[in-house]
């Protein structure tokens, strides 16, 4: 899937309860920050457990990309 196709797909899947653009941007920024933190947490497991959970990292990066696409759209 090309990025433009992905972007169109995720845009129609967003349904936040925001009253205005400012609230929407705040919601998206918080979602992006949370998901980026979850990516970091999975990578931290390399140092704690000496294993790198690639499937979990991929999933969290996908969630991060979801919010990032909305922020830039």
Backbone as CSV, one residue per row, in Angstrom:
resi,resn,N_x,N_y,N_z,CA_x,CA_y,CA_z,C_x,C_y,C_z
1,UNK,0.857,-1.173,0.000,0.000,0.000,0.000,0.901,1.234,0.000
2,UNK,0.598,2.152,-0.858,1.349,3.396,-0.912,0.875,4.327,0.201
3,UNK,1.741,5.295,0.551,1.431,6.175,1.669,0.127,6.929,1.457
4,UNK,-0.124,7.418,0.269,-1.351,8.182,-0.005,-2.587,7.313,0.237
5,UNK,-2.540,6.065,-0.169,-3.655,5.143,0.069,-3.848,4.915,1.569
6,UNK,-2.724,4.718,2.288,-2.798,4.529,3.731,-3.404,5.763,4.390
7,UNK,-2.956,6.922,3.956,-3.445,8.174,4.521,-4.961,8.293,4.347
8,UNK,-5.470,7.976,3.187,-6.909,8.057,2.935,-7.670,7.041,3.780
9,UNK,-7.080,5.884,3.992,-7.725,4.845,4.799,-7.839,5.264,6.256
10,UNK,-6.756,5.773,6.839,-6.808,6.106,8.256,-7.599,7.382,8.524
11,UNK,-7.642,8.279,7.578,-8.406,9.507,7.781,-9.878,9.200,7.989
12,UNK,-10.405,8.249,7.282,-11.828,7.940,7.443,-12.099,7.142,8.717
13,UNK,-11.047,6.593,9.344,-11.222,5.802,10.561,-11.154,6.616,11.848
14,UNK,-10.842,7.893,11.763,-10.735,8.715,12.965,-12.096,9.263,13.346
15,UNK,-12.436,9.123,14.607,-13.716,9.674,15.068,-13.589,10.237,16.484
16,UNK,-12.704,11.242,16.681,-12.590,11.820,18.023,-13.771,12.726,18.331
17,UNK,-14.002,12.940,19.586,-15.072,13.842,20.003,-14.462,15.201,20.303
18,UNK,-14.052,15.895,19.249,-13.446,17.216,19.389,-14.447,18.268,18.931
19,UNK,-14.528,19.349,19.678,-15.462,20.418,19.350,-14.906,21.414,18.344
20,UNK,-13.572,21.442,18.201,-12.958,22.389,17.274,-11.579,21.874,16.864
21,UNK,-10.919,22.608,15.966,-9.613,22.183,15.465,-8.555,22.118,16.563
22,UNK,-8.637,23.021,17.522,-7.663,23.036,18.612,-7.770,21.764,19.454
23,UNK,-8.976,21.365,19.776,-9.175,20.128,20.544,-8.747,18.913,19.736
24,UNK,-9.029,18.933,18.451,-8.623,17.819,17.592,-7.108,17.700,17.563
25,UNK,-6.413,18.810,17.387,-4.957,18.778,17.359,-4.396,18.300,18.694
26,UNK,-4.987,18.740,19.795,-4.534,18.289,21.114,-4.725,16.781,21.260
27,UNK,-5.878,16.288,20.838,-6.160,14.849,20.895,-5.136,14.063,20.075
28,UNK,-4.879,14.538,18.863,-3.937,13.849,17.983,-2.515,13.901,18.531
29,UNK,-2.105,15.044,19.063,-0.762,15.180,19.612,-0.573,14.261,20.817
30,UNK,-1.589,14.181,21.669,-1.484,13.288,22.831,-1.446,11.828,22.391
31,UNK,-2.255,11.478,21.405,-2.231,10.106,20.895,-0.882,9.760,20.300
32,UNK,-0.308,10.687,19.532,1.000,10.473,18.928,2.069,10.297,20.001
33,UNK,2.052,11.143,21.009,3.039,11.047,22.090,2.912,9.728,22.845
34,UNK,1.691,9.323,23.129,1.464,8.055,23.844,1.974,6.868,23.040
35,UNK,1.646,6.850,21.776,2.067,5.723,20.939,3.585,5.693,20.762
36,UNK,4.209,6.862,20.628,5.668,6.908,20.530,6.297,6.376,21.816
37,UNK,5.682,6.691,22.945,6.156,6.152,24.216,6.040,4.641,24.288
38,UNK,4.999,4.105,23.690,4.834,2.653,23.681,5.892,1.980,22.803
39,UNK,6.281,2.633,21.706,7.379,2.113,20.882,8.652,2.076,21.727
40,UNK,8.925,3.162,22.420,10.115,3.254,23.268,10.090,2.188,24.360
41,UNK,8.933,1.954,24.932,8.813,0.937,25.977,9.141,-0.456,25.438
42,UNK,8.696,-0.756,24.242,9.003,-2.065,23.648,10.498,-2.196,23.381
43,UNK,11.135,-1.129,22.918,12.576,-1.168,22.665,13.339,-1.304,23.978
44,UNK,12.810,-0.731,25.044,13.429,-0.843,26.370,13.552,-2.304,26.790
45,UNK,12.657,-3.126,26.311,12.693,-4.550,26.675,14.005,-5.212,26.247
46,UNK,14.641,-4.651,25.208,15.932,-5.177,24.775,16.947,-5.105,25.918
47,UNK,16.898,-4.039,26.684,17.846,-3.854,27.769,17.437,-4.590,29.034
48,UNK,16.153,-4.756,29.243,15.660,-5.413,30.448,15.628,-6.931,30.280
49,UNK,15.030,-7.387,29.185,14.831,-8.821,28.970,15.808,-9.430,27.980
50,UNK,16.640,-8.595,27.392,17.608,-9.050,26.383,16.932,-9.650,25.161
51,UNK,15.699,-9.210,24.902,14.999,-9.651,23.694,14.333,-8.437,23.062
52,UNK,14.174,-8.499,21.765,13.570,-7.396,21.036,12.266,-7.900,20.413
53,UNK,11.116,-7.496,20.971,9.816,-7.984,20.479,9.403,-7.259,19.185
54,UNK,9.920,-7.729,18.055,9.691,-7.033,16.783,8.225,-6.910,16.410
55,UNK,7.439,-7.938,16.657,6.010,-7.853,16.319,5.323,-6.747,17.107
56,UNK,5.629,-6.644,18.387,5.029,-5.598,19.218,5.511,-4.217,18.773
57,UNK,6.772,-4.116,18.407,7.313,-2.835,17.941,6.632,-2.424,16.646
58,UNK,6.472,-3.356,15.743,5.792,-3.050,14.473,4.362,-2.574,14.724
59,UNK,3.682,-3.227,15.618,2.297,-2.839,15.916,2.237,-1.426,16.493
60,UNK,3.133,-1.122,17.419,3.142,0.209,18.023,3.564,1.279,17.021
61,UNK,4.482,0.955,16.133,4.859,1.914,15.091,3.677,2.167,14.167
62,UNK,2.890,1.138,13.894,1.677,1.324,13.090,0.695,2.257,13.774
63,UNK,0.535,2.102,15.080,-0.349,2.999,15.838,0.181,4.430,15.819
64,UNK,1.502,4.568,15.934,2.131,5.892,15.876,1.894,6.528,14.511
65,UNK,2.057,5.741,13.467,1.838,6.240,12.112,0.399,6.698,11.923
66,UNK,-0.552,6.002,12.521,-1.953,6.375,12.437,-2.157,7.826,12.918
67,UNK,-1.607,8.130,14.092,-1.771,9.494,14.636,-0.949,10.499,13.834
68,UNK,0.233,10.112,13.400,1.079,11.019,12.627,0.392,11.427,11.314
69,UNK,-0.234,10.474,10.660,-0.959,10.778,9.415,-2.052,11.801,9.668
70,UNK,-2.748,11.680,10.768,-3.798,12.637,11.081,-3.254,14.022,11.406
71,UNK,-2.132,14.069,12.088,-1.534,15.364,12.426,-1.117,16.104,11.157
72,UNK,-0.577,15.395,10.181,-0.097,16.067,8.971,-1.166,16.240,7.915
73,UNK,-2.354,15.704,8.144,-3.418,15.813,7.136,-4.234,17.082,7.314
